Amino acid sequence: QIVLVSGHLDSWDVGQGAVDDGGGAFISWEALSLIKDLGLRPKRTLRLVLWTAEEQGGIGAEQYYQLHKENISNFDIVMESDEGTFKPSGLGFTGNAKARDIVKEIMTLLQPINVTDVYDNAEGTDIDYWMRGGVPGASLRDDLSKYFWFHHSQGDTMTVQDPNQMNLCAAVWTVVSYVIADMEEMLPR
């Protein structure tokens, strides 16, 4: 059984792809790194996917789905961060009411950093295939007020990333992915 965390490694024509979506790739990597460094071993496999060609039509996501869809019942949740890694506010979530209640409970663990909201509908080109197939999905929600200052522009560089905000995003990703991967049962569908 698999809990998938992800971001994509590609950029648009003029940008370096730091905001879209190097930050999402980084926090996904960091989540698994933190879990390993803490010596935690969840019941399910945590899998990091660094998607390619999202900007060119989601080619990498489609290929991954085609290669792994026969095991769709083993995917517990698919998580994608693709809207920057600015100050986080919560998660977008797609899944049934019982699964949503579980995710809301998990998010209460993030009260100390004030990131507890669960919004309707996860978003992410790279996880859409899975969610359409019934797998619960989550996407990071964060402060988008500056996102389009840099999105698909020459300004999309690492210099616009705030390490403290990225750490908060990584904390959200770490807590949510680990708790779901370590629950007794998979999220209800």
C-alpha positions as CSV (number, residue, x, y, z in Angstrom):
1,Q,0.0,0.0,0.0
2,I,1.3,3.4,-1.0
3,V,1.1,7.0,0.2
4,L,2.4,9.1,-2.7
5,V,3.8,12.6,-2.2
6,S,4.9,14.6,-5.2
7,G,5.8,17.8,-7.1
8,H,7.0,18.3,-10.6
9,L,10.4,19.1,-12.0
10,D,9.9,21.1,-15.1
11,S,9.6,24.8,-15.9
12,W,8.0,27.0,-18.5
13,D,9.8,28.7,-21.3
14,V,11.6,31.5,-19.4
15,G,11.6,30.4,-15.7
16,Q,13.8,28.1,-13.7
17,G,10.8,26.4,-12.2
18,A,11.5,27.2,-8.5
19,V,8.0,28.3,-7.6
20,D,6.4,26.1,-10.3
21,D,7.2,23.6,-9.1
22,G,10.6,23.1,-7.6
23,G,9.2,24.0,-4.2
24,G,6.6,21.2,-4.3
25,A,9.3,18.7,-5.3
26,F,11.5,19.9,-2.5
27,I,8.9,19.6,0.3
28,S,8.0,16.2,-0.9
29,W,11.6,15.1,-0.8
30,E,12.0,16.8,2.6
31,A,9.0,15.0,4.1
32,L,10.5,11.6,3.4
33,S,13.9,12.8,4.5
34,L,12.5,14.0,7.8
35,I,10.6,10.8,8.4
36,K,13.7,8.8,7.7
37,D,15.9,11.0,9.9
38,L,13.4,10.6,12.8
39,G,13.7,6.8,12.4
40,L,10.0,6.4,11.8
41,R,8.8,3.4,9.8
42,P,5.1,3.7,8.8
43,K,2.9,0.7,8.0
44,R,2.6,1.7,4.3
45,T,5.2,2.7,1.8
46,L,5.8,6.4,1.3
47,R,6.6,7.1,-2.3
48,L,8.1,10.2,-3.7
49,V,7.3,11.0,-7.4
50,L,9.1,13.9,-9.1
51,W,6.9,14.3,-12.1
52,T,8.2,15.4,-15.5
53,A,6.5,17.2,-18.4
54,E,3.6,18.6,-16.4
55,E,3.9,21.8,-18.3
56,Q,3.9,19.9,-21.6
57,G,0.5,18.4,-21.0
58,G,1.0,16.0,-18.0
59,I,2.9,13.4,-20.1
60,G,4.9,12.1,-17.2
61,A,1.8,11.7,-15.0
62,E,-0.1,9.9,-17.7
63,Q,2.9,7.5,-18.2
64,Y,3.2,6.8,-14.5
65,Y,-0.6,6.2,-14.2
66,Q,-0.5,3.8,-17.2
67,L,2.4,1.9,-15.6
68,H,0.8,1.6,-12.1
69,K,-3.0,1.8,-12.6
70,E,-3.4,-2.0,-12.2
71,N,-2.4,-1.4,-8.6
72,I,-4.8,1.5,-8.0
73,S,-6.5,-0.2,-5.0
74,N,-3.1,-0.1,-3.2
75,F,-2.8,3.7,-3.5
76,D,-4.0,5.1,-0.1
77,I,-3.7,8.8,-1.1
78,V,-2.0,10.9,-3.7
79,M,-0.6,14.2,-2.7
80,E,0.7,17.0,-5.0
81,S,2.1,20.4,-4.2
82,D,1.9,22.6,-7.3
83,E,0.8,26.1,-6.2
84,G,4.0,27.3,-4.7
85,T,5.4,26.8,-1.2
86,F,4.4,30.1,0.4
87,K,2.9,30.3,3.9
88,P,0.6,27.2,4.1
89,S,-3.0,27.4,5.3
90,G,-4.1,23.7,4.9
91,L,-5.0,21.1,2.3
92,G,-7.4,20.8,-0.6
93,F,-8.9,17.3,-0.3
94,T,-10.8,15.1,-2.7
95,G,-12.4,12.0,-1.2
96,N,-15.6,10.8,0.5
97,A,-17.0,12.2,3.8
98,K,-15.5,9.6,6.0
99,A,-12.0,10.2,4.6
100,R,-12.5,13.9,4.9
101,D,-13.3,13.6,8.6
102,I,-10.1,11.6,9.1
103,V,-8.0,14.2,7.2
104,K,-9.7,17.0,9.3
105,E,-8.6,15.1,12.5
106,I,-5.1,14.7,11.2
107,M,-4.9,18.4,10.4
108,T,-5.6,19.2,14.1
109,L,-2.1,18.0,14.8
110,L,-0.8,21.1,12.9
111,Q,-2.6,23.5,15.2
112,P,0.8,24.7,16.7
113,I,1.8,26.1,13.3
114,N,-1.8,27.3,12.6
115,V,-2.3,25.2,9.4
116,T,-5.5,23.3,10.0
117,D,-8.0,24.1,7.2
118,V,-9.3,21.4,4.8
119,Y,-10.7,22.8,1.6
120,D,-12.9,21.2,-1.0
121,N,-11.1,19.6,-3.9
122,A,-7.5,18.7,-4.3
123,E,-5.9,20.1,-7.4
124,G,-3.0,18.8,-9.4
125,T,-2.5,17.8,-13.0
126,D,-0.2,15.0,-11.9
127,I,-2.7,13.4,-9.5
128,D,-5.9,13.9,-11.5
129,Y,-5.8,10.4,-13.1
130,W,-5.7,8.8,-9.6
131,M,-8.5,11.0,-8.2
132,R,-10.7,10.3,-11.2
133,G,-10.1,6.6,-10.4
134,G,-11.4,7.0,-6.8
135,V,-8.1,7.5,-4.9
136,P,-8.3,10.2,-2.3
137,G,-6.1,13.2,-3.2
138,A,-4.6,16.2,-1.3
139,S,-3.0,19.4,-2.5
140,L,-1.1,22.0,-0.5
141,R,-3.0,25.2,0.0
142,D,-0.9,28.3,0.7
143,D,-0.8,32.1,0.3
144,L,-1.1,32.7,-3.4
145,S,-0.9,36.4,-3.2
146,K,2.6,36.5,-4.7
147,Y,2.5,33.3,-6.8
148,F,1.5,35.0,-10.0
149,W,4.3,37.6,-9.6
150,F,6.7,34.8,-10.5
151,H,4.6,32.1,-12.2
152,H,6.0,31.3,-15.7
153,S,8.3,34.3,-15.6
154,Q,12.0,35.0,-15.5
155,G,11.5,35.8,-11.8
156,D,10.7,32.1,-11.0
157,T,14.0,31.5,-9.3
158,M,15.1,30.1,-6.0
159,T,15.7,33.6,-4.7
160,V,11.9,34.1,-4.2
161,Q,11.6,31.0,-2.0
162,D,11.4,31.8,1.7
163,P,13.1,28.9,3.7
164,N,10.9,29.4,6.7
165,Q,7.7,29.2,4.7
166,M,9.1,26.1,2.8
167,N,9.8,24.5,6.2
168,L,6.2,25.0,7.2
169,C,5.0,23.5,4.0
170,A,7.4,20.5,4.5
171,A,6.0,20.1,8.0
172,V,2.4,19.9,6.7
173,W,3.5,17.3,4.0
174,T,5.5,15.3,6.6
175,V,2.7,15.1,9.2
176,V,-0.1,14.3,6.8
177,S,1.8,11.7,4.7
178,Y,3.3,9.9,7.8
179,V,0.0,9.8,9.8
180,I,-1.9,8.4,6.8
181,A,0.9,5.9,6.0
182,D,0.8,4.7,9.6
183,M,-2.9,4.3,10.2
184,E,-4.3,0.9,10.8
185,E,-6.6,1.1,7.7
186,M,-6.4,2.9,4.4
187,L,-8.6,5.9,3.9
188,P,-12.1,5.0,3.1
189,R,-13.2,5.3,-0.6
